[in-house]
């Protein structure tokens, strides 16, 4: 039986971007240097030239009935040298926010999306004990100059994924491969969040502005045991779910965290989240590799029969819509509002893109109908963009970008999604 479900009237609908992936010519950060050193197959270069074309891009989002937009500020532009803030960059981002506001789009501002200023990377990045304070200083300046019209701040995008890639497996800058350094970097990120949270709250109080909401965008995965009959695989799944999905959240709510090996992180305060952002794309099958660290957390199963499970996107990630329902229900345990900060797909056939969106929104609607406090959904991404180590091959955008000419073309899937954004309604089979 088919019924119509209507999301709340004030539900946020939109898409997301990040500075380094769309702006172009972010020459003063560690990722740009990483690219110049030949660590990836493609360099970002001009990317989507969004730095210059943001008004055009926002106008397209408005035409697609979005009422909000998530984007990130580029720390390396705002503070290109230690202690020297660029008034030009700050004015630019203020104009970006005012541009969104002027056409009725709620700005959701991310303060750190994977990149660091070169001067800070040279100090050791998130391994440097002073980085949390330096991050708070940057946040203080941002709130003062550009924060007048910002109601929602996200301190970090995917902090656990970030330290995993950069400090444990060494695939991203700074290319470390150390368990101890991973824990240290994560500890400093946690402290950076707490300091940023307090800075935003205090800054708005001093400037007599309305209180803003502060959260993070957490990369979340569904983990499934390679063999349901194996208690070893199920143990690894449980540990992966704890480490990769929940420990960071638990630390910011409880103020402390314990890691295997009895490594303890004590934060200066607890309950420093107003909402939780969920970035959801896929699930992984996990196979136990032993009982020492890190093998006890399991490995992603590459057995041939798992590759044939479900549809796959351009990057061979499984499309698993039920996972969004499961995660929303699971994260509801924290009794905080939830925001789907990223959910998207790269496909060669555009019709499959809207099928992805619709199937995930059906699962989201089911969770909301059952009482989950979700206040928005952001597709990744508004534009085709630079996908880090994957380069320009994957096409996630609602809007196609010709990188040679910078011509934008709104895809059919974007127009179909626009109808949902306009009405807030979808059909559910019950």
N, C-alpha and C positions, 0 to 999 in steps of 0.2 A: 504494500500500500504506500503510495507516494504522498508525502506531506511537505508543506513549505515551512522552512525554519527561518526565523528572522533574528539576526544578530542584534545586540543592543544598539539603540539609536546613536549613542556617542562612541561607537566602536571605531577604532583607528584603522584605516585602510591605506596601504601604500606600498612602496618598494624601498630598497636600501642600496647604498653605495658606500665605498670607502675612498679616502683621499688618494692614496697611492695608486689605487686601481683605476681611477677615472680622471684625475686632475691633469696628469702629465707633468714631466720635468720637475719632479720632486728630487732635486739633485743633492740635497743636503742630508739625506737620511741613509741609514745602514743598508736598506734594501737596494737603493740605487747603486751604492758601492758594490754590493753583492753581485748585482747584474753586470756592472762594468768589469768585475773580476772574473767573469765567465762562469759563474756558479749555476746559471740557469740557461735554458736553451733560447729564450727570447728576453730582450730588454723591454722595459715599460715605455721608454721614450715619451711621446706625446700622449700616450694612452688614448682617452676619449676627448682630450682638450676641454674637460669639464670646467677647469679653472676659468676659462674664457667663455664657455658656452652654457653656464649653469642656468641662466634665465630661459634659454631655449629649452633646456632639458626639463626644468620645472614646469614650463608651460605645457609640455607634452603630458607630464604627470597629472596636471590639473585637467587636461582634456580627457584623461582616462578616469576621471572621477575619484582620484586619490584625494584624501583629506589630510594626509600626513606624509612625511618623508624622513627617512633615517639616513644620516651621513656622518662622516668623521672629520675632525679637524686635524690638520697636519702639524704636529708639534715642531718639526724641523723647519717649517716656514715661519711659525710664530716666534720661535726662539732659535734662530739660525746659529747664533754663537751663545755660549754660556752667559746668562745674565743679561743678554741684549735682546729685547723684544722688538719685533718688526711691527711698527704702527701700520704699515701698508698691508701686511697679511691680516692683522687684527681687523682693520677696516674692511678688508675683503670679506672675511667671514661674517662680520656684522651685516654687511650688505646681503650676503647669502641668506642669512636668517630673516632679515627684513623682507627679502624677496619672497621667501616662502610664506611668511605671514601675510603679505600683501595680496596673495592670491588664495588665501584660505587653507594653506597646508601647515599642519602642526610640525615644527622641527623637533626631531629626536636626535640629539647630538652625542656622538661617541667621541671620547677624549683620547683614546689610544686604540689604534687598529693596526697592530703588528710592527709599526715602524718606529725608529728612534732617531733623534738628531745625531749626526756623526760625532759631535763633540762628546755626547753622553755615551755612545757606543765605545768610544776610545777610553772612557773611564771604566768600562766593564759592563755597561748597560745595567740590567737588572741583577747582576752579581755585585754591583757596587752598593755598599751599605747606605750611601747618601741619596740613592735614586728616589726612594719614596718621598723624601723631602723636596727634591728637585721637581718631582711630578706635581706635588701639592703647590709649589710656587707657580708652576705653569698653569695649573687649574685656577689658582687665585687670580692671575692676570686675565685669563679667559673669562671667568665669571664677571669680573669687574667691567671688561670692555664689551663683550659680546653677549653676555648672559641675560640681558634685560627681558628678552622675549622667549626665553627657553624654559619650558615647564618640565621637560624630561631629559635627564642626563644619563648616559651610560659611560661608566669609567673605563672599562676594558672590554674589548671584543675577544672572546674565546681565550681567556688567560691560560687555562690548562692545556689547550691545543697548542698555544703559542710556546709555552715552556717545553712541551713534549717535542715539538718540531725543532726548536732552537737549542735546547739544553740537554735533551736525553738522546735523541737519534741523530742530531746534527745535520738535518736536511735544510734548515733555514739558518740565517745568521742568529747568533754568533758561531754556529757550528760546533757546539760543545757536545760531548758524549759522556756525561757524568751524572750519576744518580745524586751525589751530594750537591752538585751545582744546580741540578733541577729543583731540589728541595729549597735551596737558598734563594733561587730566582723566584720561585712560587711564594716563598715567605715574604719577599720584598714587594711582590705584586699585591699580596693581601694587605700589607701595611700601607702600600700606596693607595689602595682603594679606600681604606678607613680614613686616611688623611684627606683624600679628595672629597669623600662624603662630608666630613666635618667642614672642610673649606667651602664647599658649595652652600651648605646650610648656613654657616656663619656669614658668608659673603652676602647672601640674600637678606639676612637679618640686618646687617649693618647698612645695607643700601636700601632698606625698607621696601623690599620687593616681596611678592607672594612666594610662599615656600615652593621649592621645586622638588620633584621626585627623582631619586637617584637609584640606579640599578646597575647590573652588568648584563652582557650578552653571552650566555653560556652555551658552548658547543656541546650538544647532547646526542648520544647515539643509543640505538637499541642494540643490546648484545644478546646473542642467542648461542647456546652451547652447540658445538659441532656435532656432538652426540648426546641426545637427551638421556641416554642410558648411563652416561659416564658422570660420576660424582666429581671427578677431577675437572672436567670441563665446566660443570655447573659452578664449582668453586671459583674457577677463573672468571666466569661471567659475573658472579657476585662481586668479586674483588674489582674487576674492571668497572662495573657500574658504580661502585663506591668511590673509587679513585677518580675516574674520568667524569662522572656525572654529578657526584654529590659532595665530595669533601670540601671543595671551595665554598659552596653554598653553606654547608654546615659551619665552617669556620667563621663566616661573616655573620651568622646568626648567633652562634655560641661563643665566639671570641677565642676559640682555641681549636687545635687540630693535632692529631697524632698520626704519624706515618709509620709504615712497617720499619722495623729497626728502632722503634721507640723514639723517633725524632719528633720533638714537640715544637709547635709554633703557638706562641701566646700573643694575641693581638691586643692593642691598647684598649679596645672596647668591643662590645658585641652589638648585634642587631643594627647593622649598617647597610641594610637593604630595604628599599621601599617597594621594589618590584623585581621580578626575575625575568630576564629575557632568555628565550630559548631559540637557538639556531639548530634546526633539525633538517637532515638530508637523507639519512640512510640507516641501515643496520649492518652489523658485522657478525659473522659466525666465528666463535672463539674456540680454540683448541688448547688444552693445557700442555705446557712444555716442561713441567717439572716443579720443584718446590723451593728453589732458591730465587732470590730477587735478581732480575725482574721476571724470570720465567713463570713464576707462580701466577702472574697476571694473565698468562696465556698469550697466544699469538693469533693473528687473524688467519682463519683457516683458508688455505688456497686449494683445498681438494676440488677436483674437477666438478663433482656433482653439485657443489654449492654455487658454482658460477652459472648454472642453469636455473637457479631459483629466482623467480620473479623477473620483471623487466629491468633492464639496466640503462643507465644514462651514458652519455659520451665518455665519461671517465670510468665506466664499468661499476658505478655504485648502484646497488639495488634500490629500486623504487618501492618503498614499503609504507604506504599511507597509514596503516593501523598504528605504526610507531608513534605518530604525533598524538593520537588519542591516549596511548599508553603513557607517554611522557608527561602530557598535561595532567593526567590523573595522578601520576606519581609525584610530580612537583607541587601538586595542590596540598600535599602534606605540610608544607611550610606556611600555609595560610597567608600567603602574600599574593598580590595581583600578578598575573602572568602576561607576558607580551611575546608573541611569536616574532622575534626580531629578524630571523632569516628562515626562508623555506623556498627552495627553487630547484630548477633542473636545467641541465644543458643537453639539448637534443637536436638532432639534425632535422627532424620533422616537427614543425611548429605545432601541429594539432596535438602532439603528445605533450607539449608544454601545458596547454590548458587542461588536458586530462589529468596531469600531475596536480595542478592547482586545485581543480574541482574535487578530486579524490581526497586530497589532504584537508580541504575545507569541510568536506562532509564529516571527516573524523573529528575535526576541531568543533564543529557544530554539535556533534554527539556529546563531546565532553562538556561544552558550555551548557547544553540542555540538562546535563546531569549535575550542574552546579559549579563547574570550574569557573574561577574568576579570571577570565581572559579578556583583555581590553583592546587588543589589536592584532593585526596580521600584516607582516611586511614580506613581500616577495623579494627574493634575491635573484636578479638585480634589476634595477630600472634599465640599465644599459648593458650591452655586451661590454666586457672590460678585461683588464689584465688580471689573469687568475694565478698570480704568484709564480711558483715553479712550473705550473702547467702552461704558462704563456697565454697566447691569444687563441688557442685552439678551441677551448670550451666556450660555448655561447649560451650564457644564462639569461640574457636580457629580454625584457618585454619589448625593448626597442633595439632593433638591429643597428649596428654601427659599422660603416665602411671605414676601416682604419686608414685607408689611403686618402680618402677625401673628407672624412669626418661627417659624411651625410648620415642622418638618422632616418630610420624607417620603422614606423610603429607596426609591430607584428599583429597578426590576427588574434593570437592568444591574448595579447594585451587588451584588445577591444572586447573580447569575451569576458575577461576578468573585470573590465571596466563596468560591465552590467551588474556584476555582483557588488562592486564597490558603490555603485549608484543606488541600488535598492537595499543592500544589506541582506538579501534573501537568497537561499538556495533550496533546492528540492532534496528531500531525504526519503529513502526507501525504508519503510518500517515493516 
